[in-house]
């Protein structure tokens, strides 16, 4: 029974500050008594309790006073928390691992020192624990959060925050007893009791069995050992009746609550496993340290055996069956025996192990069992067959499969109950015996239409012959026969026509349910089995149909043979293989992919104009004029198809070069002129060379020569030369005329007028001087030679023709000048009849010559007024010739003159 709290002690002699400590000691002592009554270990010393809580000197003095009889124990207000297994087990030579966790009173504190005592006591004189120290880790050694420290046999595996796990390796039997774990954190101290149980030799494992083991039910057996130590090899092995078994599941548990190693074996026991031994061994490597054996108590239903005597009987005979119980755990709960036939309950008998059947009929044949029950359930014996002998019954025929498809393998079975089984069979097809068929099964490997019909059979055994009961009909299914595709449209079919096709067949079993067409999408099915193609294509593939019941049967494909115009017409260059140069032989051919009908005609067109008829277009010596876009046409009775335009390009050197001048051949100075070299070449000219009138290279390679600003010196002829990959061509010269601008003409006219004016003035003065001189001379001559003659010069004006077809000048001819009269005094020397150079006296002068013989003509040519350079008259100039007729007015001797003619040319 639980211990009541002790009565409150007298606090005489204690200070008020110590009252709380005294109350804690009383509670601690009360808890110690409770632990003693429950068999738990704990501290029995007041000093130990106080030291476990830590404290100052006054507390220790108070503890001494209490130990003298004032109070048994106490419990401070602050305390440590240490958890570990209460008792740890091991054996001599093994090791022991003490899992331990602690919690210091102050959460922010850390562990300073840890000591492990053996056989320790509390010394009140020195107020501390004394005894054998197995491990001592004082302050300064614990520096890290996690560390591994070993002293002699003891290894500290903990840390200074919460883990105080220890390992002792090796462990000895004399280590059994109480260990003290001393923990110190600042001024807080704690002593924890740890109990060790170390045996001389390894102790046995324990085996845990289920409360009940039944046959065929899955159960788990557990083998355990209250021991585990890190680094110590330990395994648990199972064996059933001396044979090691598997699989097993092993686990190791090491916690502050418990330390153990377990292994589980799971299996489904049989009833024959009852009484067998199950052993669990503890092994260290291959050495068996200890073992434990248990006997299996497997519960199972009764096991029975049944016998039948005899097993084969003829109808009307008797038979006896015996049932015996061979084993049962637990024993039978009742002595009743149950009988079963073909799995169904037949009858139940009280304390009777035999069943007798009288006047056996064929209905009594079958499989028999007997059964008995215990607390686990009912057990049944194995089935025993009872055979009743009788002749074959009327037979039936079973057909597999039914209906059968043509070409399948069909099996017909003659079903006729007989005991013993029939040994001979006779088969009939449509009432006719099938020769060679004498077995229970009639095999038809490849069934056909003629196999269809009604079948029957007759069975026979040693007891007699049966009868034919009923016939079975073999229904042979087959796909539609003789499927054909028929074109209903008028032939031949032209491209774009509407075509109707019909799918037909001769017979089918079962009836046709649908039709299919290939290729799919060829047309639309207007009615079942009728396909319509709205517009037949030239390349329509062959079409076939299928009539389908359980399976489709296809016809042979039928070709629409669509007539169409020639397709894929194109031009092929037969020769040359590379580029076409002028002068080469060129052969073009018109090709096409297909035509129906195949009779075709070929035509050639150049730039849309018909050239010739025929498949080949031949150029014996091709010229650039043959270049152009060619089409070939192929025509049949359906239509005509043209190829794409094929560009015939003839490569040739530059030709027909000419220089064009913009804006014209005559350009005013100061303007801009562009000279373009126009050429005909393929490939195009890539380089131009320009030449002037002197055939000098102008060192310009562009197609257009730009002159800006123009000067009169640019006047002249120009020509160009073009070059491509095939050769060179030259143009004829083209003349560029640069005329003066109005400003320049004005300046030059003014200069000319000034010059003419000066000349006129000088001429007038000269004429005056000459006239005066002539006058004087004439007067002198008249005086010297009274036979002198005077002449009057009369001008006759005649129209002159134009001398030039050049451009008109800006001035006009002065017509007033034509009306002027020029006078000239001509003196004719006397004829010297005596000889040349001789003088003739007046006396010897003859009569004057005839007037007709003395006419002298002077040709007066007027000066061309358009004498300015590059200036043409704008008005037509009078280019007429002036004639002067010299008329003799008097007779007289002329002074002698030379025998020559003097011509005087007067120019205005």
SULJOVEN-V968697 format. One line per field, one symbol per residue. ss: DSSP state (H for helix, E for strand, C for the rest). phi: phi as a letter, one per 40 degrees, with the letter a starting at -180 (. if undefined). psi: psi as a letter, one per 30 degrees, with the letter a starting at -180 (. if undefined). A space follows every 10 residues. Layout:
BEGIN
ss: ???
phi: ???
psi: ???
END
This chain:
BEGIN
ss: CCCCCCCCCC CCCCCHHHHH HHHHHHHHHH HHHHHHHHCC CCCCCHHHHH HHHCCCHHHH HHHHHHHHHH CCCCCCCCCC EEEECCEEEE ECCCEEEECE EEECCCCCCC CCEEEEEEEE EEECCCCEEE EEEEEEECCC CCCCCECCEE ECCEEECCEC CCECCEEEEC CCHHHCEEEE EEEEECCEEE EEEEEEEEEC CCCCCEEECC CCEECCCEEE EEEEECCCCC CCCCEEEEEE CCEECCCEEE EEEECCCCEE EEEEEEEECC HHHCCCEEEE EEEECCEEEE EEEEECCEEE EEEEEEEEEC CEEECCCCEE EEEEEEEEEC CECCCEEEEE ECCEEEEEEE CCCEEEECCC CHHHCEEEEE EEEECCCEEE CCCEEEEEEE CCCCEEEEEE CCCEECCCCE EEEEECCCEC CCCEEEEEEC CEECCCCCCC EEEECCCCHH HCEEEEEEEE ECCEECCECC CEEECEEECC CCCEEEECCC CCCECCCCEE EEEECCCCEC CCCEEEEECC CCCEEEECCE EEECCCCCCC CCEEEEEECC CEEECCCECC CCEEEEECCE EEEEECCCCC ECCCCEEEEE ECCEEECCCC EEEEEECCEE EEECCEEEEC CCCHHHCEEE EEEEECCCCE EECCCEEECC EEEEEEEEEE EECCCEEECC CEEEEEEEEE EECCCCEEEE ECCCCCECCC CCCEEEEECC CHHHCEEEEE EEEECCEEEE CCCEEEEEEC CHHHHHHHHH HHHHHHHHHH HHHHHHHHHH HHHHHHHHHH HHHHCCCCCC EEEEEECCCC CCCCCCCCCC CCCCHHHHHC CCCCCCCCCE CCCCCCCCCC CCCCCCCCCC HHHHCCEEEE ECCCCCCCCC CCCCCCCCCC EEEEEEEECC CCCCCECCCC CCCCCCCC
phi: .ccccccccc bcgbcccccc cccccccccc ccccccccgc cacbbccccc cccgibcccc cccccccchc acaabccbac bbbaccbbba bdgcbbbbca bbaccccccb ccaabbbbfc acccccfacb icccaabcch ccbbcbabbb bfcbbcbbac babbcbbbac bbcccchbbb bcbbbgccba bbcbbbbbcc bdcccbbbbc cabbcgbcbb bbbbacaaac gbcaabbbab fgbcbacbbb abbbbccaba bbabbbabcc ccccgccbbb bcbbfcccca aabbbcbcca cdbbbbbbbc cbbcdgcbab bbbbccaaac cdcaccbbbb bfgbcbabbc fbbbbbbbfc bccccibbab aabbccicbb cccbcbbbca cccdcbbbbb cacbcdgccb bbbccacabc dcbabbbbbf gbcccgbbbc bbcbcbcbcc ccibbaabba bccibcbcca cbbccccacd cfcbbbcccc bcccdgccbb bbbbacaaac ccbabbbbcc gcabccbdgb bbbcbcccbd ccbbbbbbbc acbccccbcc fccacdbfca bbccaccbcc bdgccbbbbc bacaaacccb bbbbbbfgbc babhcbbbbc acbccccicb bbbbbbccib bbcccbccbb cacdafcabb bbcacbbccg cbbbbbccab aacdcbabbb bcccgcccfb bccbbbbacc bccccicbab bbbbcbibbb cccbcbbbbc cdcccdcccc cccccccccc cccccccccc cccccccccc ccccbcccbb bbcbcbcbcb cccbbccccc bbcccccccc bcbacbbbcc ccccicgccb cccccccccd cccbcbbbcb bccccccccg bbccbccccc bcbbbcbcca biccccbcca bcbbbbbc
psi: kkklkllklk gkfklfffee eeeeeeeeee eeeeeeefgk llkgkeeeee efflaaeeee eeeeeefgfe kelljlekll jkklkekkkl lkfalkkjkk klklekefll kelkkjlkil lkjfefhlkl akjfkjjlkf fjflekljkk jcfkkjgaag efkhklkjjl kleffkakkk jjkkjbfklk jkkkkkjkle lklllkkkll fkklkgkklk kkklkikkkk fjkklkkkkj hfkkllllkk lkkjlfeljl klkkkkljkl fffkflkkkk kkkjbfkjel lkklkkjkkl lkklkkkkjl fkllkfllkk kkkkjelkja lkflgkkkkk khfkkelkkj hkgkkkklik lfffkakkll lllafeakkl llkkkkkkkl lklkllkkkk lklkkkflkk kkkjjjkkjl lkfkkkkkjh fkkjkgjgle kjkjeikaef fkakkllklk affakalkel lkkjjjkllk khklkkjflk llklkflkkk kkkllelkja lkflklkklk geakjelkgk kkjejklehk lkkllkkkcf lkkklkkkkf hkkllklhkl kkjellfblk kkflkkkkkk llelkjlfjl lkkkkkhfkk elklekjkje jklfffkajk kkkkkafeak kkllkjjjjk kllklhkljk kkflfkkkkf akkkjkjklj kjllkfkkkk kafghkkfhk glfkjkjklk lfffkakkll kkkaffakkk llkkkkkjll leeeeeeeee eeeeeeeeee eeeeeeeeee eeeeeeeeee eeeejfglkk kkjkkkkkkk lkflgakklf llkjfffffk kkkkjkkklk kjfflkfkkk lfegkalklk effgkkkkjj kkkkfigkkg kkkfkkkjgl kkkkkjkkfl llkklkllhl kkkkjkk.
END
